[in-house]
Amino acid sequence: MNAPAPTLIRETFPVGPLQCNCTIIGDPITKKAIVVDPGGNHELILARLEALGLKVVSIIHTHAHLDHFLASGQLKEKTGATLHLHKEDQFLWDNLEMQCQMFRVPYTPVPSPDRWLEDEEELACGCGVALHTPGHTPGSMSFWFA
């Protein structure tokens, strides 16, 4: 009897001052993971990655509103993972500090994205696909997993 293929590791939990849903998605075989929308609490995110035995290779964003990026720079600094966003949200990313000021949320500088996500691009963990779904913002992204 063949054993079933292991399913993806997925954990979603609220982070940051606005309680954005952050999701960790990992491959149980390679132990590579992506972190989606790290909206704060980088220590918590790092602790969850460690507990799951995963190494984050990329940090991806559904869009560039302040509550979705607050821990991105710290995660990148601690892990070396790359930052990903759709190009049409660059204007929002370029104004992250102003977004924080508007909502009186402390701003932590975030480097520019390393890569611009493309429609139907395979994600770094090899486990899913990025889909450009504009609406909430011009660069809004969804992610599909088989």
Stockholm file with secondary structure:
# STOCKHOLM 1.0

chainA/1-146         MNAPAPTLIRETFPVGPLQCNCTIIGDPITKKAIVVDPGGNHELILARLEALGLKVVSIIHTHAHLDHFLASGQLKEKTGATLHLHKEDQFLWDNLEMQCQMFRVPYTPVPSPDRWLEDEEELACGCGVALHTPGHTPGSMSFWFA
#=GR chainA/1-146 SS CCCCCCCCEEEEEEETTTTEEEEEEECTTTCEEEEECCCSCHHHHHHHHHHHTCEEEEEECSCCCGGGTTTHHHHHHHHCCEEEEEGGGHHHHTTHHHHHHHTTCCCCCCCCCSEEECTTEECTTSSCEEEECCSSSTTCEEEECC
#=GC SS_cons         CCCCCCCCEEEEEEETTTTEEEEEEECTTTCEEEEECCCSCHHHHHHHHHHHTCEEEEEECSCCCGGGTTTHHHHHHHHCCEEEEEGGGHHHHTTHHHHHHHTTCCCCCCCCCSEEECTTEECTTSSCEEEECCSSSTTCEEEECC
//
